[in-house]
C-alpha cells in the first residue's frame, strides 16, 4: 500500500450494519509493477455515508 486517505463523516455504533464499496478510479501500468487507485465509501444501514476516502496500491505484475 502506498497511500490511504479517509474522512469520517458520521459516527458508527455497535449494532450498525456497514456496507463498504471500493471503485477502481485509476490504473497506471509500469514495467514490472502497476499503481491502482480506488475510491472507498462506507455507508450504514440508513444509507448515510459514514466514511469516504481513497486507497493507492503498488502491485507487482
C-alpha positions as CSV (number, residue, x, y, z in Angstrom):
1,X,0.0,0.0,0.0
2,X,1.3,3.4,-0.9
3,X,-1.3,5.8,0.5
4,X,-4.6,5.9,2.3
5,X,-6.8,8.9,2.8
6,X,-10.1,8.8,4.7
7,X,-12.6,11.2,6.1
8,X,-15.0,10.1,8.8
9,X,-18.3,11.8,8.1
10,X,-20.7,10.2,10.7
11,X,-20.3,8.0,13.7
12,X,-20.8,4.3,13.5
13,X,-22.1,2.5,16.6
14,X,-22.3,-1.2,17.8
15,X,-25.1,-2.9,16.0
16,X,-24.8,-0.8,12.9
17,X,-24.6,-2.6,9.6
18,X,-21.8,-1.1,7.4
19,X,-21.5,-1.6,3.6
20,X,-18.1,-0.9,2.1
21,X,-17.7,0.0,-1.6
22,X,-14.4,0.2,-3.5
23,X,-14.3,1.5,-7.1
24,X,-11.1,1.5,-9.2
25,X,-10.6,5.0,-10.4
26,X,-7.2,4.8,-12.0
27,X,-4.7,2.2,-13.3
28,X,-1.1,3.1,-14.1
29,X,0.8,0.1,-15.6
30,X,4.6,0.3,-15.3
31,X,7.4,-2.1,-16.4
32,X,7.1,-4.7,-13.7
33,X,4.6,-3.0,-11.4
34,X,1.4,-1.0,-11.5
35,X,-0.4,1.5,-9.4
36,X,-4.1,1.1,-8.7
37,X,-6.2,3.9,-7.2
38,X,-9.5,3.1,-5.6
39,X,-12.3,5.3,-4.2
40,X,-13.6,4.0,-0.9
41,X,-17.1,4.6,0.6
42,X,-18.7,3.1,3.6
43,X,-22.5,3.6,4.2
44,X,-24.6,2.5,7.1
45,X,-28.0,0.7,7.2
46,X,-29.8,4.0,6.7
47,X,-27.9,4.8,3.5
48,X,-25.8,7.5,5.2
49,X,-22.2,7.8,4.1
50,X,-20.0,7.3,7.2
51,X,-16.6,7.3,5.6
52,X,-15.1,8.3,2.2
53,X,-11.6,8.2,1.0
54,X,-9.0,6.8,-1.4
55,X,-6.5,3.9,-1.4
56,X,-3.4,3.7,-3.6
57,X,-1.7,0.3,-4.1
58,X,1.5,-0.7,-5.8
59,X,1.1,-4.1,-7.4
60,X,3.6,-6.4,-9.0
61,X,2.5,-7.6,-12.5
